[in-house]
Amino acid sequence: MTRSLVLLSGERTSVPEAEARALFLTYDPESRFESPEKRILLVDSLADPFVIGSRVAFSRRVGLLIEGPPDVRSQLCGKRVRFRDFDLGGGRPCPDPESILRGVDVKVDLVNPDFEFTLVRGKKDYLALTRPREMSQAWSLRRPRARAFFHPSAIFPKLARALVNLSRFREGEVFLDPFSGTGSLGIEAFEAGAKVVASDQVAKMTRGSLSNMRFFGQMWLGVIRADAFSHPVRQVDAIATDLPYGRASSTRGSQPEDIVRKAIETLPLLLRKGSRMVLMHPQTLKIEAPADLALEEEHHLYVHKLLTRTITVLRRK
């Protein structure tokens, strides 16, 4: 078991910490967490922090916590490294980087390092070994306007990635977005290693998802025009979706309240026991879990004064 450091991003929402926790629990359900101060998450886990770092969206750094003299010389010998500090307002001066790197046979590379000694200065100092190159996700290349097919209902890659991570799938497992729209969640689930099934009842959207899948050189299990509440797929490992609502999304005459109710009644039947479904919806639409579902988490994202999104995580018992 190793101790890891997660430097959370600074958004004013519980999503960053929830996403990091979900990823560690995906690979080690016995992971233990400590939040000693704002934006700092310490984790005791068998999960590989570098794997977590390659998947996470709302964290600045994830790596091995160094609590004493850095005993990392064997894995750093001949590697390119750099030093980076993040000041969270602790008020203490930054130590000399040479004092940290002294005695380690490495090459300094400020642009494209293999590893980074990350110092986070909060109420106390936290030093970690991270891999920033593997955390570079090129979000802007997959933004909605950069895709072959655009629609104003599309969500941005970082939020899409957080939603799929909250569903806790492992690489190679089957992920379903039953309201795929332009394929935002499918794109990010594939990037994170899932086998993707995307469906929508609107033909224009299924064609758009297919175009975007091909545009990014991805190969999903399927893009299906289907009613989400009478789905041809029989079992998946994880579900995450942005439920349709508002003028930019097509609800085909259904009221948002009816869509939520039907989603809760039908979609969990596609999940094996213990698997999760993540729903994003307006905060005004309340979700109450029936007996066969456990409501594990709720997180809120302020958009503007008329809209706050809620992310609800449900587990099939």
C-alpha positions as CSV (number, residue, x, y, z in Angstrom):
1,M,0.0,0.0,0.0
2,T,1.3,3.4,-0.9
3,R,0.4,7.0,0.2
4,S,-0.6,9.3,-2.6
5,L,-1.1,13.0,-2.9
6,V,-3.9,14.6,-4.9
7,L,-3.8,18.3,-5.6
8,L,-7.5,19.1,-6.5
9,S,-8.4,21.9,-8.9
10,G,-9.9,25.0,-7.4
11,E,-13.5,24.9,-8.6
12,R,-16.1,25.6,-5.9
13,T,-17.8,22.3,-6.1
14,S,-17.4,18.9,-4.5
15,V,-16.8,17.3,-7.9
16,P,-13.0,17.3,-7.9
17,E,-12.7,15.4,-4.6
18,A,-15.5,13.1,-5.5
19,E,-13.9,12.2,-8.9
20,A,-10.5,11.5,-7.3
21,R,-12.1,9.3,-4.6
22,A,-14.1,7.4,-7.2
23,L,-11.0,6.7,-9.2
24,F,-9.0,5.3,-6.3
25,L,-12.0,3.2,-5.2
26,T,-12.3,1.9,-8.7
27,Y,-9.0,0.2,-8.4
28,D,-8.9,-0.4,-4.7
29,P,-12.3,-0.4,-2.8
30,E,-10.3,-0.4,0.5
31,S,-8.7,2.9,-0.2
32,R,-8.6,5.3,2.8
33,F,-8.8,9.1,2.4
34,E,-7.8,12.1,4.4
35,S,-8.5,15.8,3.6
36,P,-6.2,17.8,5.9
37,E,-6.9,21.1,4.2
38,K,-8.5,22.7,1.2
39,R,-7.6,21.2,-2.2
40,I,-5.4,18.4,-0.6
41,L,-6.5,14.8,-0.6
42,L,-4.2,12.1,0.9
43,V,-4.9,8.5,0.0
44,D,-3.6,5.2,1.4
45,S,-4.3,2.7,-1.4
46,L,-3.1,-0.2,-3.5
47,A,-4.2,1.8,-6.6
48,D,-1.4,3.2,-8.8
49,P,-1.5,7.0,-8.5
50,F,0.0,7.4,-12.0
51,V,-3.0,5.5,-13.5
52,I,-5.3,7.8,-11.5
53,G,-3.4,10.8,-12.9
54,S,-3.8,9.6,-16.5
55,R,-7.6,9.5,-16.1
56,V,-8.5,12.3,-13.7
57,A,-10.0,15.6,-15.0
58,F,-10.4,17.9,-12.0
59,S,-7.0,17.5,-10.3
60,R,-3.8,19.4,-11.0
61,R,-1.4,16.7,-9.8
62,V,-1.6,13.1,-8.6
63,G,1.5,11.3,-7.4
64,L,3.4,9.4,-4.7
65,L,3.7,11.3,-1.5
66,I,7.3,11.7,-0.3
67,E,7.1,11.9,3.5
68,G,10.8,11.6,4.3
69,P,14.1,11.8,2.4
70,P,13.2,10.9,-1.2
71,D,14.0,7.2,-1.6
72,V,13.3,7.3,-5.4
73,R,16.8,7.2,-6.8
74,S,16.4,3.8,-8.5
75,Q,13.4,4.7,-10.6
76,L,14.7,8.2,-11.4
77,C,18.3,7.3,-12.4
78,G,18.9,9.0,-15.8
79,K,15.4,10.4,-16.1
80,R,14.3,13.9,-17.0
81,V,12.9,15.8,-14.0
82,R,11.8,19.2,-13.0
83,F,10.6,20.9,-9.8
84,R,7.3,22.7,-9.5
85,D,5.7,24.3,-6.5
86,F,2.0,25.3,-5.9
87,D,1.4,27.9,-3.3
88,L,-2.0,27.5,-1.6
89,G,-1.5,30.5,0.6
90,G,0.6,29.0,3.4
91,G,2.8,32.1,3.6
92,R,6.1,30.2,3.8
93,P,9.0,30.7,1.4
94,C,9.7,28.0,-1.2
95,P,12.8,25.9,-0.4
96,D,15.7,25.7,-2.8
97,P,14.9,23.1,-5.5
98,E,18.5,22.0,-5.4
99,S,18.1,20.8,-1.8
100,I,15.4,18.4,-3.0
101,L,17.2,17.1,-6.1
102,R,20.6,16.9,-4.5
103,G,22.1,13.4,-4.7
104,V,19.6,12.2,-7.4
105,D,21.2,11.3,-10.7
106,V,18.8,13.0,-13.0
107,K,18.7,15.5,-15.9
108,V,16.7,18.7,-15.4
109,D,14.1,19.2,-18.2
110,L,11.6,22.0,-17.6
111,V,9.5,21.4,-20.7
112,N,9.0,17.7,-21.1
113,P,10.1,15.8,-17.9
114,D,9.5,12.2,-17.2
115,F,8.8,13.0,-13.5
116,E,8.2,16.1,-11.5
117,F,9.0,16.8,-7.9
118,T,5.8,18.6,-6.9
119,L,5.8,20.7,-3.8
120,V,2.4,22.0,-2.5
121,R,2.6,24.7,0.1
122,G,-0.5,25.0,2.2
123,K,-0.8,25.0,6.0
124,K,2.1,22.6,5.7
125,D,4.3,21.4,2.9
126,Y,3.5,18.3,0.8
127,L,6.1,16.8,-1.6
128,A,5.1,14.3,-4.2
129,L,6.6,12.5,-7.2
130,T,4.2,13.1,-10.2
131,R,4.1,12.5,-14.0
132,P,2.7,15.7,-15.5
133,R,3.2,14.5,-19.0
134,E,0.7,11.6,-18.5
135,M,-1.8,14.1,-17.0
136,S,-1.8,16.3,-20.1
137,Q,-5.2,15.4,-21.6
138,A,-5.3,17.9,-24.5
139,W,-8.9,18.9,-23.5
140,S,-9.0,21.8,-26.0
141,L,-8.6,19.4,-28.9
142,R,-11.8,17.7,-28.0
143,R,-13.9,20.7,-27.1
144,P,-17.4,20.8,-28.7
145,R,-16.4,23.4,-31.4
146,A,-13.4,21.4,-32.5
147,R,-15.5,18.3,-33.4
148,A,-16.8,17.2,-36.7
149,F,-20.4,17.6,-35.5
150,F,-21.4,20.4,-33.1
151,H,-24.6,21.0,-31.1
152,P,-25.1,23.6,-28.4
153,S,-26.2,20.9,-25.9
154,A,-22.7,19.3,-25.9
155,I,-20.7,19.4,-22.7
156,F,-17.0,20.1,-22.4
157,P,-14.5,17.3,-22.2
158,K,-13.4,17.8,-18.5
159,L,-16.9,17.6,-17.2
160,A,-17.7,14.6,-19.5
161,R,-14.6,12.9,-18.2
162,A,-15.6,13.5,-14.5
163,L,-19.0,12.0,-15.2
164,V,-17.6,8.8,-16.7
165,N,-15.0,8.6,-13.9
166,L,-17.7,8.8,-11.3
167,S,-19.3,5.7,-12.8
168,R,-16.2,3.7,-11.7
169,F,-15.6,1.5,-14.8
170,R,-12.2,-0.2,-15.3
171,E,-10.4,-0.3,-18.6
172,G,-12.0,-2.9,-20.9
173,E,-15.4,-2.7,-19.3
174,V,-18.6,-1.7,-21.2
175,F,-19.8,1.9,-20.7
176,L,-23.2,3.1,-21.9
177,D,-24.5,6.7,-22.5
178,P,-28.2,6.2,-23.4
179,F,-28.6,10.0,-24.3
180,S,-25.4,10.4,-26.1
181,G,-26.2,13.5,-28.1
182,T,-22.9,14.5,-29.8
183,G,-21.0,11.8,-28.1
184,S,-19.2,13.9,-25.4
185,L,-19.2,11.2,-22.7
186,G,-18.5,8.4,-25.2
187,I,-15.4,10.2,-26.4
188,E,-14.0,10.6,-22.9
189,A,-15.0,7.1,-21.8
190,F,-13.1,5.7,-24.8
191,E,-10.0,7.9,-24.0
192,A,-10.1,6.4,-20.4
193,G,-10.1,2.9,-21.7
194,A,-13.8,1.8,-21.8
195,K,-15.7,-0.1,-24.5
196,V,-18.3,2.4,-25.5
197,V,-21.9,2.0,-26.5
198,A,-23.7,5.3,-27.3
199,S,-27.3,5.6,-28.2
200,D,-29.9,8.4,-28.8
201,Q,-33.4,8.3,-30.2
202,V,-32.7,11.3,-32.5
203,A,-31.3,10.2,-35.8
204,K,-29.4,13.5,-36.2
205,M,-27.6,12.9,-32.9
206,T,-26.6,9.3,-33.6
207,R,-25.2,10.4,-36.9
208,G,-23.4,13.2,-35.1
209,S,-22.0,10.8,-32.5
210,L,-20.7,8.5,-35.2
211,S,-19.1,11.4,-37.0
212,N,-17.3,12.6,-33.9
213,M,-16.2,9.0,-33.0
214,R,-14.6,8.7,-36.5
215,F,-13.2,12.2,-36.3
216,F,-11.1,11.3,-33.2
217,G,-10.1,7.9,-34.6
218,Q,-12.0,6.0,-32.0
219,M,-13.8,2.6,-32.4
220,W,-16.8,2.2,-30.1
221,L,-18.8,-1.1,-29.7
222,G,-21.8,0.7,-31.3
223,V,-23.7,3.8,-32.0
224,I,-27.4,3.0,-31.8
225,R,-30.6,4.9,-32.6
226,A,-32.7,3.6,-29.7
227,D,-35.2,4.5,-27.0
228,A,-33.3,4.7,-23.8
229,F,-36.2,3.2,-21.9
230,S,-36.5,0.1,-24.1
231,H,-32.8,-0.5,-24.8
232,P,-31.5,-3.3,-27.1
233,V,-28.4,-3.7,-25.0
234,R,-28.9,-6.2,-22.2
235,Q,-26.0,-5.6,-19.8
236,V,-23.2,-3.0,-19.2
237,D,-20.7,-2.3,-16.5
238,A,-21.4,1.5,-16.1
239,I,-23.8,4.1,-17.2
240,A,-23.4,7.9,-17.3
241,T,-25.5,10.5,-19.1
242,D,-26.6,14.1,-19.3
243,L,-30.4,13.8,-19.2
244,P,-32.0,16.0,-21.9
245,Y,-33.7,19.2,-20.8
246,G,-34.1,22.7,-22.0
247,R,-34.4,24.3,-25.4
248,A,-31.1,23.0,-26.7
249,S,-31.9,19.3,-26.1
250,S,-34.6,17.3,-27.8
251,T,-37.0,15.6,-25.3
252,R,-39.4,14.4,-28.1
253,G,-42.4,15.8,-26.2
254,S,-41.5,14.2,-22.8
255,Q,-41.4,16.3,-19.7
256,P,-38.0,16.4,-17.8
257,E,-39.8,14.9,-14.7
258,D,-41.0,11.9,-16.8
259,I,-37.5,11.4,-18.3
260,V,-36.0,11.2,-14.8
261,R,-38.7,8.8,-13.5
262,K,-38.3,6.5,-16.5
263,A,-34.5,6.6,-16.3
264,I,-34.6,5.5,-12.6
265,E,-37.1,2.7,-13.4
266,T,-35.5,1.2,-16.6
267,L,-31.8,2.0,-17.0
268,P,-30.5,0.3,-13.8
269,L,-31.9,-3.0,-15.2
270,L,-29.0,-2.9,-17.7
271,L,-26.4,-2.8,-14.9
272,R,-24.9,-5.8,-13.1
273,K,-25.2,-5.7,-9.3
274,G,-22.8,-3.3,-7.6
275,S,-22.4,-1.2,-10.8
276,R,-23.2,2.5,-11.0
277,M,-25.3,5.0,-13.0
278,V,-24.4,8.7,-13.0
279,L,-27.1,11.2,-14.0
280,M,-26.6,14.9,-14.6
281,H,-29.8,16.9,-14.4
282,P,-31.1,20.3,-13.3
283,Q,-31.1,20.7,-9.5
284,T,-34.9,21.4,-9.6
285,L,-35.4,17.7,-10.7
286,K,-35.2,15.7,-7.5
287,I,-34.1,12.1,-7.6
288,E,-35.4,9.6,-5.1
289,A,-33.8,6.1,-5.3
290,P,-36.1,3.1,-5.3
291,A,-35.5,0.1,-3.1
292,D,-33.1,-1.6,-5.6
293,L,-30.8,1.5,-5.9
294,A,-28.6,3.2,-3.4
295,L,-28.1,7.0,-3.8
296,E,-24.4,7.3,-3.0
297,E,-23.6,10.9,-3.9
298,E,-24.9,14.2,-5.1
299,H,-22.8,17.1,-6.4
300,H,-23.9,20.5,-7.6
301,L,-22.5,22.7,-10.4
302,Y,-23.6,26.3,-10.6
303,V,-24.1,27.4,-14.3
304,H,-26.0,30.7,-14.0
305,K,-28.7,32.1,-11.8
306,L,-31.4,30.1,-13.6
307,L,-29.5,26.8,-13.7
308,T,-27.6,24.6,-11.3
309,R,-26.7,21.1,-12.5
310,T,-26.8,18.2,-10.1
311,I,-24.8,15.1,-10.6
312,T,-26.4,12.0,-8.9
313,V,-24.5,8.8,-8.5
314,L,-26.7,5.6,-8.0
315,R,-25.5,2.1,-7.3
316,R,-27.5,-1.0,-8.1
317,K,-27.8,-3.1,-5.0
